[in-house]
Amino acid sequence: MADLFTFANFANLGVLIFLQAVLGFDNLLYISIESRRAPPEEQARVRKLGILIAVALRIVLLFVMMQLIEALEAPFFTLNWTGVIEGNFNFSVLVFLFGGAFIMYTAVKEISHLLVIENIETSMDEQKSKSAASVILMIVFMNLIFSFDSVLSALAITDVFLVLATAILISGVGMMLLADTVAEFIKKNRMYEVLGLFVLLIVGIVLLGEGGHVGELKLFGFAVQPLDKTTFYFSIAVLFIVQAIQSRFQKKLALQRLKAAND
């Protein structure tokens, strides 16, 4: 037990908490958007319960992966269709590819829905007919997909289970504290919901690239390259900054037009 309280472990814990916070942003964004499908009186409980169950399952996933890390690295099957598709498909590759495709499908479906509806608020009320249980199940399922990347990244830093589990618990508490705030912000600033869906679309592309890279996937002779995480987060930051500036400009323009109309 004395070996647990070392400077190295505390340093790793700090790095892991930061890592979980950064990688958990897109997860929190998804939870905030998805929870709006539950009945209004259930939304806060859905977010907290979904995060709580997902964090517990993430720790279980961590334990299982630490026990089966070698087995998970072994390819389930290999495709060798030269010039068309080549690659090795193990557990992590399949999770990345399936998760990325599912997230992209969800984002494209919701963006398409927002473009064709006549009344946004009425449409959102109709979508809230989904039961709280089904929304919680979807949040837990997507949380596990999002967490797979963070768990693999965490294992690259340390293999001390208690340090890893503590970082996951702390990040889970942070998500629970911020979930209502993020959901309320998106509700009051509807333009950020569209931006959030585009962020999820990019996240899906990142997961597909990561899966293709891990599996050494080649499509039509070209190797699939992962999107650098620094580039990804810089792009997301730029998107939010541009959206914030544009929002302020539109409000200022609206006030000027109102003043001109009154004059």
C-alpha positions in Angstrom: 0.0 0.0 0.0 2.9 2.3 0.7 4.0 2.0 -2.9 0.7 3.5 -3.9 1.4 7.0 -2.3 4.4 7.9 -4.5 5.2 11.1 -6.3 5.0 9.2 -9.6 1.5 8.0 -8.9 0.3 11.5 -7.8 1.8 13.0 -10.9 0.1 10.3 -13.1 -3.2 11.0 -11.3 -2.9 14.7 -12.2 -2.2 13.9 -15.9 -5.0 11.4 -16.0 -7.6 13.8 -14.5 -6.6 16.4 -17.1 -6.8 13.8 -19.8 -10.2 12.6 -18.7 -11.5 16.2 -18.6 -10.3 16.9 -22.1 -11.5 13.7 -23.7 -14.7 13.9 -21.7 -15.8 17.2 -23.3 -17.5 15.7 -26.4 -19.1 13.0 -24.1 -20.6 15.7 -21.9 -21.8 17.5 -25.0 -23.6 14.4 -26.2 -25.2 13.8 -22.8 -26.5 17.3 -22.7 -28.1 17.0 -26.2 -29.4 13.4 -25.8 -31.0 14.1 -22.3 -33.4 16.6 -23.9 -35.3 13.7 -25.4 -36.5 12.7 -21.9 -39.6 14.2 -20.3 -38.7 17.7 -18.9 -39.2 16.7 -15.3 -36.8 13.7 -15.8 -34.0 15.3 -17.7 -31.7 16.3 -14.7 -32.2 12.8 -13.1 -31.5 11.2 -16.5 -28.2 13.0 -16.9 -26.9 12.2 -13.4 -28.1 8.6 -13.4 -26.7 8.0 -16.9 -23.3 9.4 -15.9 -23.3 7.5 -12.6 -24.0 4.1 -14.3 -21.6 4.9 -17.2 -18.7 5.7 -14.8 -19.3 2.5 -12.9 -19.2 0.5 -16.2 -16.1 2.4 -17.3 -14.2 1.2 -14.2 -15.4 -2.3 -15.0 -14.2 -1.9 -18.6 -10.9 -0.7 -17.3 -10.5 -3.8 -15.1 -11.5 -6.1 -17.9 -9.1 -4.5 -20.4 -6.2 -4.7 -17.9 -6.9 -8.4 -17.5 -7.4 -9.1 -21.2 -5.1 -6.5 -22.8 -3.1 -9.1 -24.8 -6.3 -11.0 -25.9 -7.9 -7.7 -27.0 -4.8 -6.9 -29.2 -5.0 -10.2 -31.1 -6.8 -9.7 -34.5 -10.2 -11.4 -34.8 -9.9 -11.5 -38.5 -7.8 -10.0 -41.3 -8.9 -8.6 -44.7 -6.3 -8.7 -47.5 -8.1 -7.6 -50.7 -5.1 -5.9 -52.3 -5.9 -2.5 -53.8 -9.3 -2.4 -52.2 -9.2 -3.0 -48.4 -6.5 -4.4 -46.2 -6.2 -4.4 -42.4 -6.3 -6.3 -39.1 -9.5 -6.1 -37.0 -9.2 -6.7 -33.3 -11.6 -5.6 -30.5 -10.4 -2.0 -30.2 -10.5 -1.5 -34.0 -14.1 -2.8 -34.2 -15.1 -0.5 -31.3 -13.6 2.5 -32.8 -15.1 1.8 -36.3 -18.5 1.0 -35.0 -18.6 3.8 -32.5 -17.4 6.4 -35.1 -19.9 5.2 -37.6 -22.8 5.3 -35.1 -21.8 8.8 -33.8 -21.6 10.1 -37.4 -25.0 8.5 -38.2 -26.6 10.1 -35.1 -25.1 13.6 -35.8 -26.1 13.5 -39.5 -29.6 12.4 -38.7 -30.1 15.2 -36.1 -28.6 17.8 -38.4 -30.9 16.7 -41.2 -33.9 16.7 -38.8 -33.1 20.3 -37.8 -33.0 21.4 -41.5 -36.4 20.0 -42.5 -38.6 20.8 -39.5 -40.8 23.9 -39.6 -41.0 24.6 -35.9 -37.9 23.8 -33.9 -39.4 24.1 -30.4 -42.4 21.9 -31.4 -40.1 19.3 -32.9 -38.0 19.1 -29.7 -41.1 18.6 -27.6 -42.2 15.7 -29.9 -38.7 14.1 -29.5 -39.1 14.2 -25.7 -41.7 11.4 -25.9 -38.8 8.9 -25.4 -38.8 7.3 -22.0 -36.2 8.2 -19.4 -35.0 4.6 -19.3 -34.3 4.5 -23.1 -32.4 7.8 -22.9 -30.4 6.6 -19.9 -29.6 3.4 -21.9 -28.4 5.4 -24.9 -26.3 7.7 -22.7 -24.6 4.8 -21.0 -24.0 3.0 -24.4 -22.5 6.1 -26.0 -20.4 6.9 -22.8 -18.8 3.5 -23.1 -17.9 4.2 -26.7 -16.5 7.6 -25.8 -14.6 6.1 -22.8 -12.8 3.4 -24.8 -10.4 5.9 -26.3 -9.8 7.5 -22.9 -9.2 4.2 -21.2 -6.7 3.1 -23.8 -4.9 6.5 -23.5 -4.9 6.2 -19.7 -3.3 2.7 -19.8 -0.5 4.2 -21.8 0.3 6.4 -18.8 0.1 3.9 -16.0 -1.0 0.4 -15.2 -1.9 1.1 -11.5 -5.6 0.3 -11.3 -6.4 2.5 -8.2 -4.8 5.5 -9.8 -6.8 4.9 -13.0 -10.0 4.3 -11.2 -9.6 7.4 -9.0 -9.1 9.6 -12.2 -12.3 8.1 -13.7 -14.3 8.8 -10.5 -13.1 12.3 -10.3 -13.9 13.0 -13.9 -17.3 11.4 -13.4 -18.0 13.8 -10.5 -16.9 16.7 -12.7 -19.3 15.6 -15.4 -22.2 15.3 -13.0 -21.5 18.8 -11.7 -21.3 20.3 -15.2 -24.0 18.4 -17.0 -27.0 20.6 -15.9 -25.0 23.8 -16.6 -24.1 22.6 -20.2 -27.6 21.4 -20.9 -29.1 24.7 -19.7 -26.6 26.7 -21.8 -27.5 24.7 -24.9 -31.2 25.2 -24.2 -30.8 29.0 -24.0 -28.4 29.2 -26.9 -29.9 26.9 -29.6 -27.2 27.8 -32.2 -24.7 25.9 -30.1 -26.8 22.7 -30.4 -26.1 22.7 -34.1 -22.4 23.4 -33.4 -22.4 20.5 -30.9 -23.8 18.2 -33.5 -21.1 19.1 -35.9 -18.5 18.5 -33.1 -20.0 15.0 -32.7 -19.7 14.5 -36.4 -16.0 15.4 -36.3 -15.6 13.1 -33.2 -17.0 10.2 -35.3 -14.5 11.0 -38.0 -11.7 11.0 -35.4 -12.8 7.6 -34.1 -12.9 6.1 -37.6 -9.4 7.4 -38.3 -8.1 6.1 -35.0 -9.6 2.6 -35.7 -8.2 2.6 -39.2 -4.8 3.6 -37.9 -4.8 0.9 -35.1 -5.8 -1.8 -37.6 -3.3 -0.6 -40.2 -6.3 -0.2 -42.5 -5.7 0.6 -46.2 -8.5 1.7 -48.6 -7.8 1.5 -52.3 -4.1 1.4 -51.5 -4.1 4.5 -49.2 -3.4 4.0 -45.5 -6.0 5.5 -43.1 -4.3 8.2 -41.0 -5.6 9.4 -37.6 -6.5 13.0 -37.0 -4.0 14.5 -34.5 -5.7 15.2 -31.2 -4.0 18.7 -30.9 -5.4 19.6 -34.3 -8.8 18.3 -33.3 -9.1 20.3 -30.1 -7.7 23.4 -31.7 -10.3 23.1 -34.5 -13.1 22.7 -32.0 -11.9 25.7 -30.0 -11.8 27.8 -33.2 -15.4 26.7 -34.1 -16.7 27.8 -30.7 -14.8 31.1 -30.8 -16.1 31.9 -34.3 -19.7 31.0 -33.1 -19.4 33.2 -30.1 -18.1 36.2 -32.1 -20.8 35.6 -34.8 -23.5 35.4 -32.1 -22.4 38.8 -30.6 -22.3 40.4 -34.0 -25.8 39.2 -34.9 -27.2 40.6 -31.6 -25.4 43.9 -32.2 -26.8 44.0 -35.8 -30.3 43.2 -34.6 -30.1 46.1 -32.1 -29.0 48.5 -34.8 -31.8 47.4 -37.1 -34.3 47.8 -34.2 -33.0 51.3 -33.4 -33.1 52.3 -37.1 -36.7 51.0 -37.4 -37.8 53.0 -34.3 -36.2 56.1 -35.7 
